[in-house]
Each structure stands twice: as C-alpha cells, then as structure tokens.
Amino acid sequence: MSATSLELLLILLLIGLNGVFAGSEIALVSSRKARLEQQARQGKVTARLALTLTAHPNDFLSAVQIGITLVGILSGALGGATVARRLGHLLARVPGVAPYSQLLSLALVVGSITYLSLVLGELVPKRLALNSPERIACRVARPMHCLARLTAPLVRLLSLSTDGVLNLLGVRPSQEPSITEEEIKVLMEQGTAAGTFEESEGAMVGRIFHLGDRSIKALMTPRTDIDWLDLEGDDETNRQIVINSPHSRFPVCRGSIDNCLGVIRLRSLLPDYLMGQAVDLMELIQPPLYVAENVRALKVLEMFQASGTHIALIMDEYGGVEGLVTLNDLVEAIVGELPTVDDATEPMVIQRQDGSWLLDGLLPLEELKGIMQWESLPRESTGEYHTLAGFVLTLLGHIPTSGVSLEWEGWRLEVVDMDGWRIDKVLLTPLPPPPEQEP
C-alpha cells in the first residue's frame, strides 16, 4: 500500500472518529432521562453511566469538543501537508494546469475533506443518534466516560476559562426549570398525534395541571344550593330533604348552615328512615373538613386523601360557609363531567342552530373559555369570579333582571332567566360584523 493510500485511509479514520464524537454528543443530549432511568433500574450499567454523563453535561461535552477539535486539526493538517502536496505534483504534469497545481490541489483536498466531514463526520452520525438516542447513548457511555476522565484536567481548565469569559460578559446561569408544564403538554399533544396516548389521556393530564392552579371556589357548590339537615327542624322535614336530594352526604347544622356541626352519610340514615323511626342526627354525624376559600383544588384533594373525608365545607374570611365541595367534584375536574340522569334532562350548554349558545349561569370559566374559544376574560386573574354568572356580573356591575343584555368582544350576552338573585341562564349570540367603511 502506497504512502498516499495510507494517508487517505488515516483521514477517513479521523473523519469516522469525528462522527463517533458527534453522534455520541447528540445521543447523550437528546436521550430521554425517563427511559435511561427505567433501564438503569433494570440493572443496565451503561444506562447508569449515561445518566451520570447527562447529569454533568459540561464535563462530557467539553471532552467531546476536545476530541472533535483535535480530529479536525489533524485531518486538515494531514490533508494539507501531504495529500495536497502529492496531488499538486500530479497536477503539475498536466499541461495548462501546472501554474495553478498547488492552489487547485489544496482546493480539491479541502473541499473533499469538508464534504466527507459534513456527511460522514456530522450529518449521518447525528441522524443515526436521533433515531435511537437511548440505545446509542448506552453504547457510547463507557468510552465517553473514560474520555471524560482522561481529559478531566484539560476540561477543568476549559470550564474555568469559559466561566471567566461568561462572567466578564455578564452572563449568569439560567434559573428556568429544566422542564415546564407547557413542555409536558406539548409532548402529550405530540404523543396523542402519534398514537402513543389516547386523546382522553392528554385531556386528563391537562386538567390535572390546571387543578393545581384553580381555586377550590371554582369547583364548589354555592351555599344557596347546598342540601343540609337542621337539628332544630322536625324529623319529617329532614326526611323530605334526604328523599328529594340526589346527594349521599349532608351537612348537619343547627339553625343555620354557618353553624355546621358535622356531616352525615345517607346510608347511616336509611335503616331508621326505612323503618319509619325517628333519627338522632347527633349520634350519626362525622366531623366535617373545613377548607379556606383561597386553597387550591389540588391541595384539597391531598386533604381528602389524608383525612379520609369525601366532603369539605369552604369557609370565607369571616368564618361563614361559602360553599361545599366533594371528592366527586374534584374527580370530575380531572376526568371530565360525569352526568347523572337529572343532569341529562337540563344540560348546562345548548348550541342553537342560529349559532347562539344558551348557557347555565353556573358554567365554570374554563369550560366557558373552551366552548367560546376565548383566551382570557377581564379581571379573571384576580379570582373575583369563577362562573359565567360572575363574569356577567363583573361586566354589568349590578344585579340584573331578566332581559338585560350587554355586548362584549363581538358577542351579545343576554340574561334570559333569573333564579331569585342568581343568574340562571345566559344567551350568547354572535354580533354581525361591522359594515365596511367606504374609502
């Protein structure tokens, strides 16, 4: 084998080594940590090494960069010093080319090495690494770990030098978290589009994230709609409340719902009610769970888990009962509404053929925004209101009567029914577009 062939083979080997470095870097950077952790728990040593490298990316990235830089310098020097010179001697024999032989040979060698370095040393290895990053990361973890240890002193010097330059430039480490809720939502959307996740799974994950941001007031049953039993009332009145209510748990109060003494379960009442006997409510009640009105919904779910209680009273700052929330309310906030037979007879959302919407006043804001495709609502972030009725009251600034309407963002909102002082039904009608002005 001639000297030129050996030089060309050495250049190809250097380009291949550059590809190994480049592919290893991409594989380790793009590997999903969750998969590597799973393989490490299964006893795969290389997965554990890969996790160690990804946990300290500066060390192995510096080591890889050292290798890539040295390979590039060696291949360039070898090509320019030897191959280009030999090729120049051959071109000097060609008539008309001899005056430009050295320049032309250098251009051909540099162009060829650049092309091969880009294709074989960069693009192909990186594409292979992106196709199966975890598998390749595990394969290169051991040699990359050894390389990082061998180059540790030089890496330390480079790291100190880099940090010094960044400090001079005023660059500080990023305080942003390594992963955010929005990134997880995007991954869920991509997984759903790829068929990895069911659409309902993605929707539930989104609701769980939102549950941590929602106030418990957005999910509670307001005090005006609570069915409660009165210790000062007669037994027959309490019996009728239980019979006519769809609920399985009831607050037990004395004279007023603000004086709640406990909670009673329906199954505790049934034996005496079925026998037609009087019930001593005080013997059957359980201590209630009290929750402040500003507590987040996810925190209340944790409180339910810790206490074993499935019903909580929401208290305002003055010590009065503002509403009631159950475990079922929180479950619906995660999995979606679980309609009952009673709910099916009177839906909260009705879309009419003319494009208008008849909505229940108690419709939560998140459902309202999803239906109407609204990004945000006025003063929503203040937590002053949590339902469509509250939104209308905020826009109006007073308690309306049936027939009162207003316009907002291309929609006409009309109060079509009142339940006492509460807005019961609201009709949302799209306004016609404004006429175009003539030039």
ZADRENRO-801226 format. One record per residue (C-alpha): residue number from 1; x negated, y negated, z. Coordinates in steps of 0.001 Angstrom, whole numbers, padded with zeros to 6 digits. Layout:
<NUM,<X,Y,Z>>,
...
***
This chain:
<1,<000000,000000,000000>>,
<2,<-001401,-003392,-001028>>,
<3,<-002017,-006268,001342>>,
<4,<000791,-008261,-000286>>,
<5,<003276,-005427,000277>>,
<6,<002259,-005206,003938>>,
<7,<002713,-008959,004337>>,
<8,<006150,-008822,002722>>,
<9,<007144,-005898,004952>>,
<10,<005955,-007799,008015>>,
<11,<008000,-010837,007001>>,
<12,<011087,-008638,006589>>,
<13,<010474,-007119,010023>>,
<14,<010201,-010593,011543>>,
<15,<013468,-011617,009864>>,
<16,<015094,-008452,011205>>,
<17,<013803,-009239,014686>>,
<18,<015275,-012716,014342>>,
<19,<018601,-011058,013504>>,
<20,<018388,-008948,016649>>,
<21,<017861,-012061,018760>>,
<22,<020666,-013967,017051>>,
<23,<023118,-011062,017274>>,
<24,<022249,-010415,020910>>,
<25,<022845,-014063,021780>>,
<26,<026272,-014159,020112>>,
<27,<027311,-010778,021559>>,
<28,<026454,-011768,025126>>,
<29,<028032,-015216,024847>>,
<30,<031284,-014054,023227>>,
<31,<031762,-010896,025313>>,
<32,<034928,-010820,027398>>,
<33,<033909,-010627,031021>>,
<34,<037037,-008686,031962>>,
<35,<036088,-005812,029642>>,
<36,<032494,-005765,030839>>,
<37,<033698,-005684,034458>>,
<38,<036002,-002796,033647>>,
<39,<033142,-000821,032072>>,
<40,<030859,-001689,034991>>,
<41,<033454,-000332,037453>>,
<42,<033453,002869,035433>>,
<43,<029717,003234,036113>>,
<44,<028217,001890,032894>>,
<45,<024799,000475,033852>>,
<46,<024308,-001530,030653>>,
<47,<027647,-003281,031213>>,
<48,<026425,-004315,034665>>,
<49,<023208,-005657,033126>>,
<50,<025227,-007540,030508>>,
<51,<027304,-009123,033291>>,
<52,<024115,-010169,035057>>,
<53,<022862,-011853,031893>>,
<54,<026169,-013649,031253>>,
<55,<026267,-014804,034876>>,
<56,<022921,-016624,034320>>,
<57,<023141,-017650,030657>>,
<58,<020338,-020219,030841>>,
<59,<017745,-017530,031524>>,
<60,<018523,-015183,028652>>,
<61,<019418,-017994,026210>>,
<62,<016014,-019577,026824>>,
<63,<014299,-016218,026372>>,
<64,<016192,-015576,023131>>,
<65,<015381,-019055,021879>>,
<66,<011701,-018457,022609>>,
<67,<011833,-015265,020560>>,
<68,<013686,-016902,017658>>,
<69,<011274,-019833,017600>>,
<70,<008187,-017610,017614>>,
<71,<009595,-015362,014898>>,
<72,<010438,-018362,012738>>,
<73,<006987,-019850,013158>>,
<74,<005235,-016543,012417>>,
<75,<007310,-015742,009344>>,
<76,<006850,-019273,007995>>,
<77,<003123,-019274,008655>>,
<78,<002635,-015809,007170>>,
<79,<004650,-016660,004095>>,
<80,<002997,-019996,003504>>,
<81,<-000562,-018944,004278>>,
<82,<-000761,-015615,002497>>,
<83,<002178,-014724,000270>>,
<84,<002436,-018209,-001238>>,
<85,<-001291,-018293,-001896>>,
<86,<-001280,-014886,-003620>>,
<87,<001794,-015812,-005628>>,
<88,<000076,-019070,-006631>>,
<89,<-002844,-017110,-008091>>,
<90,<-000440,-015048,-010191>>,
<91,<001466,-018119,-011430>>,
<92,<-001834,-019853,-012300>>,
<93,<-002273,-017262,-015076>>,
<94,<000969,-018330,-016756>>,
<95,<000367,-020969,-019466>>,
<96,<002068,-024268,-018728>>,
<97,<002696,-023395,-015080>>,
<98,<-000882,-023438,-013833>>,
<99,<-000914,-027132,-012790>>,
<100,<002139,-026543,-010602>>,
<101,<001390,-022995,-009464>>,
<102,<000705,-023782,-005782>>,
<103,<003723,-026062,-005382>>,
<104,<006005,-023671,-007249>>,
<105,<004802,-020622,-005304>>,
<106,<005336,-022433,-001985>>,
<107,<008871,-023440,-003031>>,
<108,<009712,-019856,-004091>>,
<109,<008369,-018342,-000873>>,
<110,<010047,-020904,001401>>,
<111,<013338,-020581,-000475>>,
<112,<013254,-016777,-000353>>,
<113,<012363,-016648,003348>>,
<114,<015058,-019225,004145>>,
<115,<017693,-017276,002213>>,
<116,<016772,-013951,003811>>,
<117,<016555,-015558,007256>>,
<118,<020032,-017047,006910>>,
<119,<021661,-013891,005565>>,
<120,<019759,-011085,007317>>,
<121,<018496,-013036,010311>>,
<122,<021582,-015084,011195>>,
<123,<024903,-014597,009400>>,
<124,<025113,-010808,009150>>,
<125,<023942,-010084,012740>>,
<126,<026290,-012726,014164>>,
<127,<029267,-011389,012213>>,
<128,<028494,-007870,013444>>,
<129,<028205,-009163,017003>>,
<130,<031542,-010971,016796>>,
<131,<033291,-007830,015513>>,
<132,<032439,-005822,018644>>,
<133,<030739,-008119,021171>>,
<134,<031098,-005906,024273>>,
<135,<029670,-002799,022600>>,
<136,<026682,-004669,021157>>,
<137,<026171,-006604,024405>>,
<138,<025831,-003325,026285>>,
<139,<023321,-002014,023736>>,
<140,<021081,-005069,023861>>,
<141,<021490,-005763,027573>>,
<142,<018481,-003706,028673>>,
<143,<015933,-005124,026180>>,
<144,<017272,-008660,026688>>,
<145,<016973,-008189,030436>>,
<146,<013336,-007103,030030>>,
<147,<012639,-010021,027696>>,
<148,<014146,-012452,030219>>,
<149,<011906,-011063,032967>>,
<150,<008761,-011167,030783>>,
<151,<009372,-014759,029730>>,
<152,<010577,-015910,033172>>,
<153,<007627,-018304,033859>>,
<154,<007964,-019938,030456>>,
<155,<011753,-020026,030792>>,
<156,<011381,-021745,034148>>,
<157,<009120,-024366,032604>>,
<158,<011547,-024940,029741>>,
<159,<014511,-025175,032117>>,
<160,<012758,-027764,034264>>,
<161,<011776,-029732,031191>>,
<162,<015322,-029574,029807>>,
<163,<016853,-030636,033131>>,
<164,<014393,-033522,033345>>,
<165,<015316,-034808,029879>>,
<166,<019047,-034483,030633>>,
<167,<018607,-036398,033895>>,
<168,<016819,-039159,032029>>,
<169,<019745,-039296,029593>>,
<170,<022217,-039418,032475>>,
<171,<023903,-036123,031569>>,
<172,<025461,-034311,034528>>,
<173,<026734,-030710,034729>>,
<174,<030377,-030313,033718>>,
<175,<032842,-029987,036592>>,
<176,<035520,-028387,034433>>,
<177,<036601,-024845,035374>>,
<178,<035285,-022007,033242>>,
<179,<038830,-021099,032228>>,
<180,<042104,-023004,032390>>,
<181,<045785,-022164,032310>>,
<182,<046072,-023630,028827>>,
<183,<043338,-021299,027540>>,
<184,<045146,-018297,029013>>,
<185,<048396,-019444,027410>>,
<186,<046641,-019746,024052>>,
<187,<045187,-016246,024481>>,
<188,<048655,-014907,025307>>,
<189,<050068,-016574,022193>>,
<190,<047302,-015098,020065>>,
<191,<047794,-011681,021674>>,
<192,<051535,-011868,021048>>,
<193,<050964,-012809,017403>>,
<194,<048528,-009884,017057>>,
<195,<050988,-007462,018656>>,
<196,<048878,-006842,021770>>,
<197,<051521,-008359,024059>>,
<198,<055281,-008355,023880>>,
<199,<056898,-011742,023391>>,
<200,<058669,-011390,026741>>,
<201,<055326,-010767,028482>>,
<202,<053914,-014022,027163>>,
<203,<057047,-015885,028245>>,
<204,<056820,-014461,031754>>,
<205,<053144,-015399,032103>>,
<206,<054022,-018956,031103>>,
<207,<056832,-019071,033672>>,
<208,<054520,-017761,036401>>,
<209,<052042,-020569,035716>>,
<210,<054871,-023072,035762>>,
<211,<056193,-021625,039027>>,
<212,<053096,-022883,040807>>,
<213,<053851,-026437,039641>>,
<214,<057616,-026527,040239>>,
<215,<059122,-027895,043407>>,
<216,<061437,-025499,045206>>,
<217,<064153,-028152,044861>>,
<218,<064274,-027386,041129>>,
<219,<065423,-023817,041881>>,
<220,<067633,-024246,044938>>,
<221,<071408,-024093,045205>>,
<222,<072504,-027540,046459>>,
<223,<074228,-027690,049848>>,
<224,<077547,-028594,048214>>,
<225,<077618,-025178,046511>>,
<226,<076488,-023054,049492>>,
<227,<078969,-020498,050877>>,
<228,<078438,-020441,054654>>,
<229,<080239,-018971,057668>>,
<230,<081300,-021149,060590>>,
<231,<081104,-019837,064129>>,
<232,<083741,-022363,065107>>,
<233,<086082,-021245,062341>>,
<234,<088608,-018435,062609>>,
<235,<087756,-014910,061541>>,
<236,<090217,-014856,058644>>,
<237,<088711,-017980,057062>>,
<238,<085233,-016461,057185>>,
<239,<086629,-013207,055800>>,
<240,<088083,-015033,052779>>,
<241,<084773,-016805,052153>>,
<242,<082990,-013450,052047>>,
<243,<085639,-011877,049801>>,
<244,<085661,-014733,047283>>,
<245,<081886,-015184,047151>>,
<246,<079568,-013233,044820>>,
<247,<076666,-013510,047281>>,
<248,<075225,-010818,049535>>,
<249,<073800,-013127,052237>>,
<250,<075400,-016045,054049>>,
<251,<074093,-018758,056372>>,
<252,<075866,-018749,059741>>,
<253,<076348,-022244,061158>>,
<254,<078137,-023975,063986>>,
<255,<080437,-026729,062747>>,
<256,<078081,-027978,060036>>,
<257,<075621,-026442,057626>>,
<258,<072943,-028672,059169>>,
<259,<073343,-026646,062370>>,
<260,<072363,-023289,060875>>,
<261,<071724,-020541,063421>>,
<262,<070782,-017699,061148>>,
<263,<071579,-015608,058098>>,
<264,<073851,-012579,057873>>,
<265,<073952,-009840,055242>>,
<266,<077163,-008672,053617>>,
<267,<076517,-005032,054396>>,
<268,<076438,-005917,058104>>,
<269,<079941,-007335,057828>>,
<270,<081542,-004656,055674>>,
<271,<082142,-001937,058308>>,
<272,<084159,-004266,060577>>,
<273,<085910,-006018,057696>>,
<274,<086965,-002729,056113>>,
<275,<088344,-001577,059463>>,
<276,<090180,-004883,059915>>,
<277,<088325,-005641,063106>>,
<278,<087049,-008987,064363>>,
<279,<083360,-009658,063785>>,
<280,<080932,-011137,066276>>,
<281,<078674,-013049,063891>>,
<282,<076118,-013933,066575>>,
<283,<075260,-010254,067086>>,
<284,<074561,-009698,063393>>,
<285,<072612,-012782,062338>>,
<286,<068921,-012767,061499>>,
<287,<066569,-015728,061967>>,
<288,<066505,-017965,058898>>,
<289,<063451,-019069,056923>>,
<290,<063094,-022842,056787>>,
<291,<061166,-024453,053921>>,
<292,<060285,-028106,053390>>,
<293,<061705,-029700,050268>>,
<294,<058286,-030560,048809>>,
<295,<056893,-026995,048925>>,
<296,<056022,-025411,045570>>,
<297,<058080,-022480,044354>>,
<298,<055130,-020078,044215>>,
<299,<054346,-020819,047869>>,
<300,<057930,-019938,048820>>,
<301,<057546,-016622,047009>>,
<302,<054497,-015905,049168>>,
<303,<056514,-016827,052255>>,
<304,<059232,-014364,051225>>,
<305,<056622,-011631,050880>>,
<306,<055082,-012394,054255>>,
<307,<058352,-012689,056197>>,
<308,<060446,-010001,054510>>,
<309,<063297,-012542,054345>>,
<310,<065016,-012998,050971>>,
<311,<066801,-016273,051655>>,
<312,<065462,-019670,052731>>,
<313,<067030,-022990,053702>>,
<314,<065495,-026085,052113>>,
<315,<065137,-028883,054660>>,
<316,<064805,-032583,053906>>,
<317,<062617,-035040,055782>>,
<318,<065466,-035883,058178>>,
<319,<065974,-032283,059308>>,
<320,<069127,-031709,057283>>,
<321,<069813,-028761,054979>>,
<322,<069366,-029858,051375>>,
<323,<069892,-026536,049682>>,
<324,<069284,-022806,049670>>,
<325,<067026,-020561,047635>>,
<326,<066906,-016775,047375>>,
<327,<064380,-014268,046146>>,
<328,<066644,-013685,043150>>,
<329,<066298,-017363,042198>>,
<330,<062517,-017011,042085>>,
<331,<062712,-013744,040135>>,
<332,<064923,-015459,037553>>,
<333,<062383,-018263,037306>>,
<334,<059818,-015636,036221>>,
<335,<061760,-013133,034097>>,
<336,<064462,-015473,032856>>,
<337,<068095,-015854,033781>>,
<338,<069883,-012696,034946>>,
<339,<073529,-013472,034141>>,
<340,<076385,-011889,036056>>,
<341,<079916,-011204,034891>>,
<342,<081012,-014525,036402>>,
<343,<078265,-016399,034589>>,
<344,<079228,-014854,031260>>,
<345,<082694,-016492,031412>>,
<346,<081232,-020007,031710>>,
<347,<077790,-020386,030098>>,
<348,<075603,-023337,031025>>,
<349,<074670,-024017,027395>>,
<350,<077053,-024168,024430>>,
<351,<075943,-025302,020983>>,
<352,<078721,-026598,018775>>,
<353,<078987,-026393,015018>>,
<354,<078549,-030145,014599>>,
<355,<075090,-029946,016176>>,
<356,<076124,-031213,019597>>,
<357,<075421,-029434,022896>>,
<358,<077778,-029003,025851>>,
<359,<075558,-028523,028889>>,
<360,<076138,-027850,032555>>,
<361,<075046,-030654,034852>>,
<362,<073036,-028183,036959>>,
<363,<070906,-027133,033966>>,
<364,<067231,-027232,035128>>,
<365,<064969,-029751,033442>>,
<366,<062627,-027146,031987>>,
<367,<065498,-025387,030226>>,
<368,<066839,-028744,029055>>,
<369,<063485,-029719,027545>>,
<370,<063132,-026320,025911>>,
<371,<066600,-026480,024333>>,
<372,<066291,-030067,023123>>,
<373,<062551,-029748,022339>>,
<374,<061734,-032804,024437>>,
<375,<058150,-033207,025596>>,
<376,<058857,-035274,028704>>,
<377,<061573,-037245,030468>>,
<378,<061496,-040643,032192>>,
<379,<060121,-040518,035765>>,
<380,<060085,-036732,035625>>,
<381,<056670,-036529,037276>>,
<382,<057951,-038326,040390>>,
<383,<060143,-035351,041316>>,
<384,<063160,-037594,041857>>,
<385,<065469,-035266,039922>>,
<386,<065425,-031644,038763>>,
<387,<068613,-031142,036707>>,
<388,<070418,-032628,033727>>,
<389,<072811,-034361,036117>>,
<390,<069878,-036004,037892>>,
<391,<068442,-037090,034543>>,
<392,<071735,-038774,033576>>,
<393,<071990,-040451,036979>>,
<394,<068443,-041772,036605>>,
<395,<069267,-043287,033216>>,
<396,<072589,-044754,034370>>,
<397,<071562,-045953,037816>>,
<398,<075029,-045295,039298>>,
<399,<077601,-042531,039831>>,
<400,<079554,-042259,036559>>,
<401,<083127,-041321,035766>>,
<402,<084330,-039024,033005>>,
<403,<083868,-040603,029598>>,
<404,<080822,-042694,030480>>,
<405,<078084,-042394,027854>>,
<406,<074647,-043736,027026>>,
<407,<072073,-043436,024264>>,
<408,<068532,-042158,024639>>,
<409,<065880,-041112,022102>>,
<410,<068323,-040538,019241>>,
<411,<070955,-038748,021377>>,
<412,<074272,-039801,022843>>,
<413,<074804,-038393,026344>>,
<414,<078453,-038389,027442>>,
<415,<079740,-037301,030849>>,
<416,<082774,-035198,029901>>,
<417,<083634,-033748,033315>>,
<418,<083042,-034615,036961>>,
<419,<083317,-032253,039934>>,
<420,<084027,-034740,042681>>,
<421,<080930,-036943,042771>>,
<422,<078834,-034433,040826>>,
<423,<078296,-034499,037064>>,
<424,<079668,-031179,035886>>,
<425,<079458,-031253,032063>>,
<426,<077463,-033422,029683>>,
<427,<077879,-033580,025912>>,
<428,<074719,-034327,023908>>,
<429,<075408,-035499,020364>>,
<430,<072670,-036438,017849>>,
<431,<072956,-040013,016644>>,
<432,<072916,-040714,012913>>,
<433,<069609,-042088,011637>>,
<434,<069443,-045884,011435>>,
<435,<070128,-047337,007979>>,
<436,<067051,-048124,005942>>,
<437,<066359,-051805,005619>>,
<438,<066143,-053136,002091>>,
<439,<062788,-054662,001183>>,
***
